[in-house]
């Protein structure tokens, strides 16, 4: 679960329909982009594994990105 600040930045990979990536802001004011979160949290999961993630933040959209 994440509860905090979220936002959007311009999509640099061209994989977002709206041209924007969603980000969460860490306590040290760094931004984690949804694609980075996907690579850190989702991609390593074993096939068939399920993940429930809750993001309570502005502009959470696809907070964990989507597979490319």
Helices and strands as residue ranges (DSSP letters): E 2-3, E 6-10, E 20-25, E 31-33, H 34-37, I 38-42, E 55-56
